[in-house]
């Protein structure tokens, strides 16, 4: 029962990754691409938590923490570069 | 224990529905600023709910999950705020239906005051 519900949740998350990829490749400006990338990383954090359930290794939660830290730094650096050119 | 796990799985399902709503908004919204708004609000709530569900299922890693939730809750609005500010300053086009832009009004007023002082 728990596995079936979590598989449906994973399917919905993959569908939203595909919709975000559509916006990523068909972007109007650079900022559009960056915001699509940001949303993709947030969905990926949730997917990593689901993968840690399916593979039975809760150590993958640590990977999600590091991934969130790196994506935050990346978006901050790009926004800073666009505003004041580093 | 089984009931608690099913509740956690249902919360994760609710969070994934919010993630889907966020990405639908990312596809359908007309300009950059509305996309930033929908992409941040809905996906923050979705990620928090789905991580909370996993934390309810595995109570022994609930500390790490709590750390991750607090981290997302702090960093995600900050990064989208900086991105919207940068988009405003490099002059990204707004949608035709935009009603109010307070940052532009503020900048205009500041410039007017400075010219008055220099005169």
N, CA and C atoms of all chains as a GROMACS GRO file, in nm:
protein
  615
    1UNK      N    1   0.084  -0.121   0.000
    1UNK     CA    2   0.000   0.000   0.000
    1UNK      C    3   0.086   0.125   0.000
    2UNK      N    4   0.182   0.130   0.094
    2UNK     CA    5   0.271   0.245   0.102
    2UNK      C    6   0.354   0.257  -0.026
    3UNK      N    7   0.402   0.139  -0.075
    3UNK     CA    8   0.484   0.141  -0.197
    3UNK      C    9   0.406   0.193  -0.316
    4UNK      N   10   0.277   0.151  -0.328
    4UNK     CA   11   0.198   0.194  -0.443
    4UNK      C   12   0.177   0.345  -0.441
    5UNK      N   13   0.142   0.400  -0.323
    5UNK     CA   14   0.119   0.545  -0.315
    5UNK      C   15   0.246   0.621  -0.348
    6UNK      N   16   0.361   0.571  -0.295
    6UNK     CA   17   0.486   0.643  -0.322
    6UNK      C   18   0.527   0.631  -0.468
    7UNK      N   19   0.491   0.518  -0.534
    7UNK     CA   20   0.521   0.508  -0.677
    7UNK      C   21   0.439   0.608  -0.758
    8UNK      N   22   0.310   0.626  -0.718
    8UNK     CA   23   0.228   0.727  -0.787
    8UNK      C   24   0.288   0.866  -0.767
    9UNK      N   25   0.335   0.895  -0.645
    9UNK     CA   26   0.395   1.026  -0.617
    9UNK      C   27   0.520   1.047  -0.702
   10UNK      N   28   0.602   0.941  -0.716
   10UNK     CA   29   0.721   0.952  -0.800
   10UNK      C   30   0.686   0.977  -0.945
   11UNK      N   31   0.578   0.913  -0.993
   11UNK     CA   32   0.534   0.936  -1.131
   11UNK      C   33   0.492   1.080  -1.153
   12UNK      N   34   0.419   1.136  -1.056
   12UNK     CA   35   0.376   1.276  -1.069
   12UNK      C   36   0.496   1.369  -1.069
   13UNK      N   37   0.597   1.337  -0.984
   13UNK     CA   38   0.717   1.422  -0.982
   13UNK      C   39   0.792   1.415  -1.114
   14UNK      N   40   0.799   1.295  -1.175
   14UNK     CA   41   0.867   1.283  -1.305
   14UNK      C   42   0.792   1.363  -1.412
   15UNK      N   43   0.658   1.361  -1.406
   15UNK     CA   44   0.579   1.440  -1.501
   15UNK      C   45   0.609   1.588  -1.486
   16UNK      N   46   0.622   1.634  -1.360
   16UNK     CA   47   0.651   1.777  -1.342
   16UNK      C   48   0.793   1.810  -1.385
   17UNK      N   49   0.889   1.714  -1.372
   17UNK     CA   50   1.025   1.737  -1.425
   17UNK      C   51   1.017   1.757  -1.577
   18UNK      N   52   0.931   1.676  -1.645
   18UNK     CA   53   0.921   1.687  -1.791
   18UNK      C   54   0.863   1.823  -1.830
   19UNK      N   55   0.760   1.870  -1.757
   19UNK     CA   56   0.702   2.002  -1.786
   19UNK      C   57   0.806   2.113  -1.766
   20UNK      N   58   0.888   2.100  -1.661
   20UNK     CA   59   0.990   2.201  -1.635
   20UNK      C   60   1.098   2.199  -1.743
   21UNK      N   61   1.131   2.079  -1.793
   21UNK     CA   62   1.229   2.068  -1.902
   21UNK      C   63   1.178   2.140  -2.026
   22UNK      N   64   1.046   2.133  -2.049
   22UNK     CA   65   0.986   2.204  -2.163
   22UNK      C   66   1.014   2.353  -2.152
   23UNK      N   67   0.994   2.409  -2.032
   23UNK     CA   68   1.019   2.552  -2.013
   23UNK      C   69   1.169   2.581  -2.022
   24UNK      N   70   1.252   2.486  -1.977
   24UNK     CA   71   1.397   2.506  -1.980
   24UNK      C   72   1.448   2.518  -2.123
   25UNK      N   73   1.396   2.435  -2.214
   25UNK     CA   74   1.447   2.441  -2.351
   25UNK      C   75   1.377   2.546  -2.435
   26UNK      N   76   1.254   2.588  -2.395
   26UNK     CA   77   1.181   2.686  -2.474
   26UNK      C   78   1.167   2.813  -2.391
   27UNK      N   79   1.284   2.868  -2.348
   27UNK     CA   80   1.281   2.982  -2.258
   27UNK      C   81   1.285   3.112  -2.337
   28UNK      N   82   1.222   3.217  -2.280
   28UNK     CA   83   1.224   3.347  -2.345
   28UNK      C   84   1.350   3.424  -2.317
   29UNK      N   85   1.407   3.407  -2.196
   29UNK     CA   86   1.528   3.480  -2.161
   29UNK      C   87   1.613   3.393  -2.069
   30UNK      N   88   1.728   3.447  -2.030
   30UNK     CA   89   1.819   3.370  -1.945
   30UNK      C   90   1.760   3.345  -1.807
   31UNK      N   91   1.684   3.444  -1.757
   31UNK     CA   92   1.628   3.431  -1.622
   31UNK      C   93   1.526   3.318  -1.619
   32UNK      N   94   1.453   3.300  -1.732
   32UNK     CA   95   1.360   3.188  -1.743
   32UNK      C   96   1.431   3.055  -1.725
   33UNK      N   97   1.546   3.043  -1.790
   33UNK     CA   98   1.622   2.919  -1.782
   33UNK      C   99   1.668   2.895  -1.639
   34UNK      N  100   1.714   3.000  -1.572
   34UNK     CA  101   1.765   2.983  -1.435
   34UNK      C  102   1.652   2.942  -1.341
   35UNK      N  103   1.532   3.002  -1.360
   35UNK     CA  104   1.424   2.966  -1.268
   35UNK      C  105   1.375   2.824  -1.295
   36UNK      N  106   1.378   2.780  -1.423
   36UNK     CA  107   1.341   2.641  -1.453
   36UNK      C  108   1.442   2.546  -1.389
   37UNK      N  109   1.570   2.582  -1.392
   37UNK     CA  110   1.674   2.500  -1.329
   37UNK      C  111   1.653   2.491  -1.178
   38UNK      N  112   1.613   2.604  -1.118
   38UNK     CA  113   1.591   2.607  -0.974
   38UNK      C  114   1.477   2.514  -0.934
   39UNK      N  115   1.366   2.522  -1.010
   39UNK     CA  116   1.251   2.435  -0.981
   39UNK      C  117   1.289   2.289  -1.001
   40UNK      N  118   1.371   2.262  -1.105
   40UNK     CA  119   1.413   2.124  -1.129
   40UNK      C  120   1.495   2.069  -1.013
   41UNK      N  121   1.582   2.151  -0.955
   41UNK     CA  122   1.661   2.100  -0.842
   41UNK      C  123   1.572   2.074  -0.720
   42UNK      N  124   1.469   2.158  -0.700
   42UNK     CA  125   1.382   2.134  -0.585
   42UNK      C  126   1.304   2.004  -0.602
   43UNK      N  127   1.255   1.978  -0.726
   43UNK     CA  128   1.184   1.852  -0.749
   43UNK      C  129   1.281   1.735  -0.732
   44UNK      N  130   1.408   1.756  -0.774
   44UNK     CA  131   1.505   1.647  -0.763
   44UNK      C  132   1.534   1.613  -0.617
   45UNK      N  133   1.531   1.713  -0.528
   45UNK     CA  134   1.554   1.684  -0.386
   45UNK      C  135   1.444   1.589  -0.334
   46UNK      N  136   1.317   1.617  -0.373
   46UNK     CA  137   1.209   1.528  -0.332
   46UNK      C  138   1.226   1.389  -0.392
   47UNK      N  139   1.273   1.383  -0.520
   47UNK     CA  140   1.292   1.253  -0.584
   47UNK      C  141   1.404   1.175  -0.516
   48UNK      N  142   1.510   1.244  -0.471
   48UNK     CA  143   1.619   1.174  -0.402
   48UNK      C  144   1.566   1.114  -0.272
   49UNK      N  145   1.478   1.187  -0.202
   49UNK     CA  146   1.418   1.132  -0.079
   49UNK      C  147   1.335   1.007  -0.112
   50UNK      N  148   1.262   1.010  -0.225
   50UNK     CA  149   1.186   0.890  -0.265
   50UNK      C  150   1.278   0.774  -0.299
   51UNK      N  151   1.391   0.804  -0.367
   51UNK     CA  152   1.486   0.699  -0.403
   51UNK      C  153   1.544   0.635  -0.279
   52UNK      N  154   1.566   0.716  -0.175
   52UNK     CA  155   1.618   0.659  -0.050
   52UNK      C  156   1.517   0.564   0.013
   53UNK      N  157   1.385   0.585  -0.013
   53UNK     CA  158   1.287   0.488   0.034
   53UNK      C  159   1.292   0.360  -0.049
   54UNK      N  160   1.297   0.374  -0.183
   54UNK     CA  161   1.287   0.255  -0.268
   54UNK      C  162   1.412   0.169  -0.258
   55UNK      N  163   1.531   0.231  -0.241
   55UNK     CA  164   1.651   0.150  -0.233
   55UNK      C  165   1.681   0.107  -0.091
   56UNK      N  166   1.609   0.163   0.008
   56UNK     CA  167   1.627   0.120   0.145
   56UNK      C  168   1.752   0.174   0.211
   57UNK      N  169   1.813   0.278   0.154
   57UNK     CA  170   1.933   0.337   0.216
   57UNK      C  171   1.900   0.480   0.254
   58UNK      N  172   1.886   0.507   0.383
   58UNK     CA  173   1.849   0.642   0.425
   58UNK      C  174   1.968   0.737   0.420
   59UNK      N  175   2.088   0.687   0.385
   59UNK     CA  176   2.206   0.775   0.375
   59UNK      C  177   2.189   0.871   0.258
   60UNK      N  178   2.098   0.842   0.163
   60UNK     CA  179   2.079   0.930   0.048
   60UNK      C  180   2.021   1.066   0.087
   61UNK      N  181   1.963   1.076   0.209
   61UNK     CA  182   1.912   1.206   0.254
   61UNK      C  183   2.027   1.307   0.264
   62UNK      N  184   2.147   1.259   0.303
   62UNK     CA  185   2.264   1.347   0.309
   62UNK      C  186   2.297   1.403   0.171
   63UNK      N  187   2.284   1.315   0.069
   63UNK     CA  188   2.308   1.361  -0.069
   63UNK      C  189   2.213   1.474  -0.103
   64UNK      N  190   2.085   1.463  -0.059
   64UNK     CA  191   1.986   1.568  -0.089
   64UNK      C  192   2.025   1.699  -0.022
   65UNK      N  193   2.079   1.693   0.101
   65UNK     CA  194   2.119   1.816   0.170
   65UNK      C  195   2.230   1.887   0.092
   66UNK      N  196   2.333   1.811   0.049
   66UNK     CA  197   2.444   1.871  -0.025
   66UNK      C  198   2.396   1.926  -0.159
   67UNK      N  199   2.303   1.854  -0.222
   67UNK     CA  200   2.251   1.898  -0.352
   67UNK      C  201   2.176   2.031  -0.339
   68UNK      N  202   2.096   2.045  -0.233
   68UNK     CA  203   2.025   2.170  -0.212
   68UNK      C  204   2.121   2.285  -0.186
   69UNK      N  205   2.227   2.259  -0.108
   69UNK     CA  206   2.328   2.363  -0.080
   69UNK      C  207   2.393   2.411  -0.209
   70UNK      N  208   2.434   2.315  -0.296
   70UNK     CA  209   2.504   2.353  -0.419
   70UNK      C  210   2.412   2.428  -0.514
   71UNK      N  211   2.284   2.387  -0.522
   71UNK     CA  212   2.194   2.456  -0.616
   71UNK      C  213   2.166   2.598  -0.568
   72UNK      N  214   2.155   2.616  -0.435
   72UNK     CA  215   2.136   2.751  -0.380
   72UNK      C  216   2.254   2.841  -0.417
   73UNK      N  217   2.378   2.787  -0.399
   73UNK     CA  218   2.496   2.867  -0.432
   73UNK      C  219   2.499   2.902  -0.580
   74UNK      N  220   2.463   2.807  -0.666
   74UNK     CA  221   2.465   2.832  -0.809
   74UNK      C  222   2.370   2.942  -0.849
   75UNK      N  223   2.245   2.938  -0.797
   75UNK     CA  224   2.146   3.040  -0.834
   75UNK      C  225   2.189   3.176  -0.781
   76UNK      N  226   2.244   3.181  -0.658
   76UNK     CA  227   2.289   3.309  -0.602
   76UNK      C  228   2.400   3.369  -0.688
   77UNK      N  229   2.495   3.284  -0.732
   77UNK     CA  230   2.607   3.336  -0.811
   77UNK      C  231   2.558   3.387  -0.945
   78UNK      N  232   2.463   3.315  -1.009
   78UNK     CA  233   2.414   3.362  -1.140
   78UNK      C  234   2.339   3.493  -1.125
   79UNK      N  235   2.256   3.507  -1.018
   79UNK     CA  236   2.180   3.631  -0.998
   79UNK      C  237   2.274   3.748  -0.972
   80UNK      N  238   2.377   3.723  -0.893
   80UNK     CA  239   2.476   3.825  -0.862
   80UNK      C  240   2.548   3.869  -0.990
   81UNK      N  241   2.582   3.771  -1.074
   81UNK     CA  242   2.652   3.801  -1.200
   81UNK      C  243   2.564   3.884  -1.292
   82UNK      N  244   2.434   3.852  -1.299
   82UNK     CA  245   2.345   3.927  -1.388
   82UNK      C  246   2.329   4.070  -1.339
   83UNK      N  247   2.328   4.090  -1.205
   83UNK     CA  248   2.299   4.223  -1.154
   83UNK      C  249   2.421   4.313  -1.158
   84UNK      N  250   2.535   4.264  -1.110
   84UNK     CA  251   2.652   4.350  -1.098
   84UNK      C  252   2.773   4.297  -1.171
   85UNK      N  253   2.760   4.195  -1.250
   85UNK     CA  254   2.868   4.129  -1.323
   85UNK      C  255   2.986   4.096  -1.230
   86UNK      N  256   2.957   4.018  -1.125
   86UNK     CA  257   3.053   3.969  -1.026
   86UNK      C  258   3.132   4.083  -0.963
   87UNK      N  259   0.161   0.103   1.348
   87UNK     CA  260   0.272   0.153   1.267
   87UNK      C  261   0.231   0.163   1.121
   88UNK      N  262   0.150   0.068   1.075
   88UNK     CA  263   0.109   0.070   0.934
   88UNK      C  264   0.029   0.195   0.900
   89UNK      N  265  -0.058   0.238   0.996
   89UNK     CA  266  -0.141   0.356   0.972
   89UNK      C  267  -0.054   0.480   0.957
   90UNK      N  268   0.051   0.491   1.042
   90UNK     CA  269   0.141   0.606   1.036
   90UNK      C  270   0.213   0.611   0.901
   91UNK      N  271   0.253   0.493   0.851
   91UNK     CA  272   0.324   0.491   0.722
   91UNK      C  273   0.232   0.532   0.609
   92UNK      N  274   0.103   0.489   0.616
   92UNK     CA  275   0.010   0.528   0.509
   92UNK      C  276  -0.016   0.678   0.514
   93UNK      N  277  -0.024   0.734   0.635
   93UNK     CA  278  -0.042   0.880   0.646
   93UNK      C  279   0.078   0.953   0.584
   94UNK      N  280   0.200   0.905   0.611
   94UNK     CA  281   0.319   0.966   0.553
   94UNK      C  282   0.319   0.959   0.402
   95UNK      N  283   0.277   0.844   0.347
   95UNK     CA  284   0.274   0.828   0.202
   95UNK      C  285   0.172   0.922   0.139
   96UNK      N  286   0.057   0.941   0.207
   96UNK     CA  287  -0.046   1.032   0.152
   96UNK      C  288   0.004   1.176   0.155
   97UNK      N  289   0.080   1.214   0.261
   97UNK     CA  290   0.135   1.350   0.264
   97UNK      C  291   0.235   1.369   0.151
   98UNK      N  292   0.317   1.264   0.123
   98UNK     CA  293   0.410   1.274   0.011
   98UNK      C  294   0.336   1.290  -0.122
   99UNK      N  295   0.223   1.220  -0.137
   99UNK     CA  296   0.143   1.232  -0.260
   99UNK      C  297   0.089   1.374  -0.275
  100UNK      N  298   0.043   1.433  -0.164
  100UNK     CA  299  -0.007   1.572  -0.168
  100UNK      C  300   0.106   1.668  -0.209
  101UNK      N  301   0.226   1.645  -0.155
  101UNK     CA  302   0.339   1.730  -0.192
  101UNK      C  303   0.373   1.719  -0.339
  102UNK      N  304   0.364   1.597  -0.395
  102UNK     CA  305   0.396   1.582  -0.538
  102UNK      C  306   0.292   1.650  -0.624
  103UNK      N  307   0.164   1.654  -0.577
  103UNK     CA  308   0.061   1.728  -0.652
  103UNK      C  309   0.095   1.877  -0.654
  104UNK      N  310   0.147   1.931  -0.541
  104UNK     CA  311   0.185   2.072  -0.540
  104UNK      C  312   0.303   2.098  -0.634
  105UNK      N  313   0.399   2.002  -0.641
  105UNK     CA  314   0.511   2.018  -0.735
  105UNK      C  315   0.460   2.022  -0.878
  106UNK      N  316   0.360   1.936  -0.910
  106UNK     CA  317   0.303   1.935  -1.044
  106UNK      C  318   0.235   2.068  -1.075
  107UNK      N  319   0.161   2.123  -0.976
  107UNK     CA  320   0.094   2.252  -0.998
  107UNK      C  321   0.197   2.362  -1.024
  108UNK      N  322   0.310   2.357  -0.950
  108UNK     CA  323   0.414   2.457  -0.971
  108UNK      C  324   0.471   2.452  -1.111
  109UNK      N  325   0.493   2.331  -1.163
  109UNK     CA  326   0.554   2.325  -1.296
  109UNK      C  327   0.451   2.356  -1.404
  110UNK      N  328   0.322   2.327  -1.380
  110UNK     CA  329   0.219   2.370  -1.477
  110UNK      C  330   0.216   2.522  -1.483
  111UNK      N  331   0.226   2.588  -1.367
  111UNK     CA  332   0.231   2.734  -1.365
  111UNK      C  333   0.353   2.787  -1.437
  112UNK      N  334   0.466   2.715  -1.425
  112UNK     CA  335   0.589   2.757  -1.494
  112UNK      C  336   0.570   2.754  -1.645
  113UNK      N  337   0.489   2.660  -1.694
  113UNK     CA  338   0.467   2.653  -1.839
  113UNK      C  339   0.366   2.759  -1.884
  114UNK      N  340   0.263   2.784  -1.804
  114UNK     CA  341   0.151   2.864  -1.853
  114UNK      C  342   0.158   3.012  -1.823
  115UNK      N  343   0.242   3.056  -1.726
  115UNK     CA  344   0.242   3.197  -1.688
  115UNK      C  345   0.304   3.286  -1.797
  116UNK      N  346   0.259   3.414  -1.807
  116UNK     CA  347   0.297   3.494  -1.924
  116UNK      C  348   0.436   3.554  -1.922
  117UNK      N  349   0.492   3.592  -1.807
  117UNK     CA  350   0.625   3.654  -1.812
  117UNK      C  351   0.714   3.604  -1.699
  118UNK      N  352   0.836   3.659  -1.692
  118UNK     CA  353   0.938   3.605  -1.603
  118UNK      C  354   0.900   3.616  -1.457
  119UNK      N  355   0.842   3.731  -1.418
  119UNK     CA  356   0.819   3.754  -1.275
  119UNK      C  357   0.710   3.664  -1.220
  120UNK      N  358   0.602   3.644  -1.299
  120UNK     CA  359   0.498   3.552  -1.252
  120UNK      C  360   0.550   3.409  -1.248
  121UNK      N  361   0.642   3.376  -1.342
  121UNK     CA  362   0.699   3.241  -1.339
  121UNK      C  363   0.784   3.222  -1.214
  122UNK      N  364   0.860   3.325  -1.177
  122UNK     CA  365   0.941   3.315  -1.054
  122UNK      C  366   0.850   3.293  -0.934
  123UNK      N  367   0.739   3.369  -0.931
  123UNK     CA  368   0.646   3.359  -0.817
  123UNK      C  369   0.588   3.219  -0.806
  124UNK      N  370   0.532   3.168  -0.917
  124UNK     CA  371   0.468   3.036  -0.906
  124UNK      C  372   0.570   2.926  -0.885
  125UNK      N  373   0.688   2.940  -0.950
  125UNK     CA  374   0.788   2.836  -0.936
  125UNK      C  375   0.845   2.828  -0.796
  126UNK      N  376   0.845   2.940  -0.723
  126UNK     CA  377   0.901   2.934  -0.588
  126UNK      C  378   0.798   2.890  -0.485
  127UNK      N  379   0.679   2.955  -0.487
  127UNK     CA  380   0.583   2.927  -0.380
  127UNK      C  381   0.536   2.783  -0.382
  128UNK      N  382   0.485   2.739  -0.499
  128UNK     CA  383   0.425   2.606  -0.505
  128UNK      C  384   0.529   2.498  -0.485
  129UNK      N  385   0.651   2.517  -0.543
  129UNK     CA  386   0.746   2.408  -0.530
  129UNK      C  387   0.808   2.404  -0.390
  130UNK      N  388   0.815   2.518  -0.319
  130UNK     CA  389   0.862   2.512  -0.181
  130UNK      C  390   0.765   2.431  -0.094
  131UNK      N  391   0.634   2.460  -0.109
  131UNK     CA  392   0.535   2.385  -0.030
  131UNK      C  393   0.537   2.237  -0.066
  132UNK      N  394   0.551   2.208  -0.197
  132UNK     CA  395   0.551   2.068  -0.240
  132UNK      C  396   0.670   1.993  -0.185
  133UNK      N  397   0.790   2.053  -0.191
  133UNK     CA  398   0.910   1.986  -0.140
  133UNK      C  399   0.900   1.965   0.010
  134UNK      N  400   0.848   2.066   0.082
  134UNK     CA  401   0.836   2.051   0.228
  134UNK      C  402   0.741   1.938   0.262
  135UNK      N  403   0.625   1.930   0.192
  135UNK     CA  404   0.528   1.826   0.224
  135UNK      C  405   0.583   1.687   0.190
  136UNK      N  406   0.652   1.674   0.074
  136UNK     CA  407   0.697   1.539   0.040
  136UNK      C  408   0.811   1.494   0.131
  137UNK      N  409   0.900   1.588   0.172
  137UNK     CA  410   1.004   1.548   0.266
  137UNK      C  411   0.945   1.514   0.402
  138UNK      N  412   0.838   1.587   0.441
  138UNK     CA  413   0.772   1.558   0.570
  138UNK      C  414   0.712   1.418   0.570
  139UNK      N  415   0.654   1.378   0.455
  139UNK     CA  416   0.597   1.244   0.446
  139UNK      C  417   0.703   1.137   0.461
  140UNK      N  418   0.820   1.156   0.393
  140UNK     CA  419   0.930   1.059   0.407
  140UNK      C  420   0.978   1.055   0.552
  141UNK      N  421   0.982   1.173   0.617
  141UNK     CA  422   1.025   1.177   0.756
  141UNK      C  423   0.929   1.106   0.850
  142UNK      N  424   0.797   1.108   0.815
  142UNK     CA  425   0.702   1.034   0.900
  142UNK      C  426   0.719   0.884   0.880
  143UNK      N  427   0.750   0.841   0.756
  143UNK     CA  428   0.768   0.697   0.732
  143UNK      C  429   0.893   0.647   0.804
  144UNK      N  430   1.007   0.720   0.788
  144UNK     CA  431   1.131   0.680   0.856
  144UNK      C  432   1.157   0.775   0.971
  145UNK      N  433   1.109   0.738   1.090
  145UNK     CA  434   1.121   0.830   1.202
  145UNK      C  435   1.265   0.843   1.251
  146UNK      N  436   1.353   0.748   1.215
  146UNK     CA  437   1.490   0.755   1.267
  146UNK      C  438   1.575   0.856   1.191
  147UNK      N  439   1.533   0.899   1.070
  147UNK     CA  440   1.609   1.004   1.002
  147UNK      C  441   1.534   1.137   1.006
  148UNK      N  442   1.439   1.149   1.102
  148UNK     CA  443   1.356   1.270   1.105
  148UNK      C  444   1.439   1.394   1.134
  149UNK      N  445   1.553   1.380   1.203
  149UNK     CA  446   1.637   1.497   1.232
  149UNK      C  447   1.696   1.556   1.106
  150UNK      N  448   1.751   1.467   1.020
  150UNK     CA  449   1.809   1.514   0.894
  150UNK      C  450   1.702   1.577   0.805
  151UNK      N  451   1.583   1.514   0.802
  151UNK     CA  452   1.474   1.567   0.719
  151UNK      C  453   1.434   1.705   0.769
  152UNK      N  454   1.431   1.722   0.902
  152UNK     CA  455   1.395   1.852   0.958
  152UNK      C  456   1.498   1.958   0.918
  153UNK      N  457   1.627   1.918   0.922
  153UNK     CA  458   1.734   2.009   0.880
  153UNK      C  459   1.715   2.051   0.735
  154UNK      N  460   1.682   1.954   0.649
  154UNK     CA  461   1.663   1.981   0.506
  154UNK      C  462   1.544   2.074   0.483
  155UNK      N  463   1.435   2.052   0.561
  155UNK     CA  464   1.316   2.136   0.545
  155UNK      C  465   1.347   2.280   0.584
  156UNK      N  466   1.418   2.297   0.698
  156UNK     CA  467   1.452   2.433   0.741
  156UNK      C  468   1.543   2.500   0.639
  157UNK      N  469   1.635   2.421   0.583
  157UNK     CA  470   1.727   2.476   0.483
  157UNK      C  471   1.651   2.524   0.359
  158UNK      N  472   1.559   2.441   0.309
  158UNK     CA  473   1.480   2.481   0.191
  158UNK      C  474   1.397   2.604   0.223
  159UNK      N  475   1.338   2.607   0.343
  159UNK     CA  476   1.250   2.718   0.381
  159UNK      C  477   1.328   2.849   0.390
  160UNK      N  478   1.458   2.843   0.426
  160UNK     CA  479   1.536   2.967   0.433
  160UNK      C  480   1.590   3.006   0.297
  161UNK      N  481   1.650   2.911   0.224
  161UNK     CA  482   1.727   2.950   0.105
  161UNK      C  483   1.642   2.976  -0.018
  162UNK      N  484   1.525   2.911  -0.030
  162UNK     CA  485   1.452   2.919  -0.156
  162UNK      C  486   1.393   3.059  -0.181
  163UNK      N  487   1.330   3.125  -0.082
  163UNK     CA  488   1.284   3.261  -0.106
  163UNK      C  489   1.398   3.359  -0.131
  164UNK      N  490   1.514   3.337  -0.064
  164UNK     CA  491   1.626   3.429  -0.084
  164UNK      C  492   1.675   3.423  -0.228
  165UNK      N  493   1.692   3.301  -0.281
  165UNK     CA  494   1.745   3.290  -0.417
  165UNK      C  495   1.647   3.346  -0.518
  166UNK      N  496   1.516   3.323  -0.499
  166UNK     CA  497   1.421   3.374  -0.598
  166UNK      C  498   1.409   3.525  -0.588
  167UNK      N  499   1.426   3.581  -0.466
  167UNK     CA  500   1.426   3.726  -0.451
  167UNK      C  501   1.542   3.789  -0.527
  168UNK      N  502   1.662   3.729  -0.512
  168UNK     CA  503   1.778   3.785  -0.583
  168UNK      C  504   1.760   3.774  -0.733
  169UNK      N  505   1.699   3.664  -0.778
  169UNK     CA  506   1.679   3.644  -0.921
  169UNK      C  507   1.581   3.746  -0.978
  170UNK      N  508   1.473   3.775  -0.903
  170UNK     CA  509   1.374   3.872  -0.950
  170UNK      C  510   1.434   4.012  -0.954
  171UNK      N  511   1.517   4.045  -0.854
  171UNK     CA  512   1.585   4.174  -0.852
  171UNK      C  513   1.676   4.191  -0.972
  172UNK      N  514   1.756   4.085  -1.000
  172UNK     CA  515   1.846   4.090  -1.115
  172UNK      C  516   1.768   4.103  -1.244
  173UNK      N  517   1.654   4.031  -1.255
  173UNK     CA  518   1.573   4.039  -1.377
  173UNK      C  519   1.516   4.178  -1.395
  174UNK      N  520   1.481   4.245  -1.283
  174UNK     CA  521   1.430   4.382  -1.294
  174UNK      C  522   1.539   4.477  -1.339
  175UNK      N  523   1.660   4.459  -1.287
  175UNK     CA  524   1.766   4.555  -1.321
  175UNK      C  525   1.822   4.536  -1.459
  176UNK      N  526   1.820   4.413  -1.515
  176UNK     CA  527   1.869   4.399  -1.652
  176UNK      C  528   1.759   4.426  -1.753
  177UNK      N  529   1.638   4.465  -1.705
  177UNK     CA  530   1.536   4.512  -1.797
  177UNK      C  531   1.463   4.404  -1.872
  178UNK      N  532   1.424   4.296  -1.802
  178UNK     CA  533   1.342   4.193  -1.866
  178UNK      C  534   1.203   4.249  -1.890
  179UNK      N  535   1.144   4.212  -2.005
  179UNK     CA  536   1.013   4.266  -2.041
  179UNK      C  537   0.905   4.214  -1.948
  180UNK      N  538   0.814   4.304  -1.907
  180UNK     CA  539   0.701   4.261  -1.824
  180UNK      C  540   0.583   4.226  -1.914
  181UNK      N  541   0.485   4.155  -1.859
  181UNK     CA  542   0.367   4.121  -1.937
  181UNK      C  543   0.280   4.246  -1.956
  182UNK      N  544   0.190   4.241  -2.055
  182UNK     CA  545   0.107   4.357  -2.083
  182UNK      C  546   0.005   4.382  -1.972
  183UNK      N  547  -0.028   4.280  -1.895
  183UNK     CA  548  -0.132   4.294  -1.794
  183UNK      C  549  -0.076   4.339  -1.659
  184UNK      N  550   0.054   4.375  -1.654
  184UNK     CA  551   0.113   4.417  -1.527
  184UNK      C  552   0.051   4.548  -1.480
  185UNK      N  553   0.008   4.551  -1.353
  185UNK     CA  554  -0.063   4.667  -1.301
  185UNK      C  555   0.031   4.756  -1.221
  186UNK      N  556   0.107   4.699  -1.129
  186UNK     CA  557   0.187   4.780  -1.037
  186UNK      C  558   0.331   4.728  -1.036
  187UNK      N  559   0.428   4.823  -1.035
  187UNK     CA  560   0.569   4.789  -1.024
  187UNK      C  561   0.631   4.887  -0.926
  188UNK      N  562   0.634   4.850  -0.798
  188UNK     CA  563   0.672   4.947  -0.695
  188UNK      C  564   0.820   4.978  -0.698
  189UNK      N  565   0.903   4.883  -0.741
  189UNK     CA  566   1.046   4.910  -0.745
  189UNK      C  567   1.078   5.018  -0.848
  190UNK      N  568   1.007   5.012  -0.966
  190UNK     CA  569   1.030   5.113  -1.069
  190UNK      C  570   0.984   5.250  -1.021
  191UNK      N  571   0.866   5.256  -0.954
  191UNK     CA  572   0.818   5.383  -0.900
  191UNK      C  573   0.918   5.442  -0.802
  192UNK      N  574   0.972   5.355  -0.716
  192UNK     CA  575   1.068   5.399  -0.615
  192UNK      C  576   1.193   5.457  -0.681
  193UNK      N  577   1.244   5.387  -0.784
  193UNK     CA  578   1.364   5.435  -0.852
  193UNK      C  579   1.338   5.570  -0.920
  194UNK      N  580   1.221   5.586  -0.984
  194UNK     CA  581   1.188   5.712  -1.050
  194UNK      C  582   1.183   5.826  -0.949
  195UNK      N  583   1.122   5.799  -0.833
  195UNK     CA  584   1.108   5.903  -0.731
  195UNK      C  585   1.244   5.944  -0.677
  196UNK      N  586   1.333   5.844  -0.659
  196UNK     CA  587   1.466   5.874  -0.607
  196UNK      C  588   1.543   5.961  -0.706
  197UNK      N  589   1.531   5.926  -0.835
  197UNK     CA  590   1.602   6.005  -0.937
  197UNK      C  591   1.551   6.149  -0.940
  198UNK      N  592   1.418   6.164  -0.926
  198UNK     CA  593   1.359   6.299  -0.929
  198UNK      C  594   1.411   6.383  -0.812
  199UNK      N  595   1.416   6.321  -0.693
  199UNK     CA  596   1.467   6.394  -0.576
  199UNK      C  597   1.612   6.435  -0.595
  200UNK      N  598   1.693   6.348  -0.654
  200UNK     CA  599   1.834   6.381  -0.672
  200UNK      C  600   1.851   6.497  -0.768
  201UNK      N  601   1.772   6.501  -0.877
  201UNK     CA  602   1.785   6.613  -0.970
  201UNK      C  603   1.741   6.742  -0.904
  202UNK      N  604   1.639   6.737  -0.818
  202UNK     CA  605   1.595   6.857  -0.747
  202UNK      C  606   1.705   6.910  -0.657
  203UNK      N  607   1.774   6.818  -0.587
  203UNK     CA  608   1.880   6.862  -0.495
  203UNK      C  609   1.995   6.924  -0.573
  204UNK      N  610   2.030   6.864  -0.688
  204UNK     CA  611   2.143   6.917  -0.763
  204UNK      C  612   2.110   7.053  -0.824
  205UNK      N  613   1.983   7.074  -0.856
  205UNK     CA  614   1.946   7.206  -0.908
  205UNK      C  615   1.956   7.312  -0.797
   0.00000   0.00000   0.00000
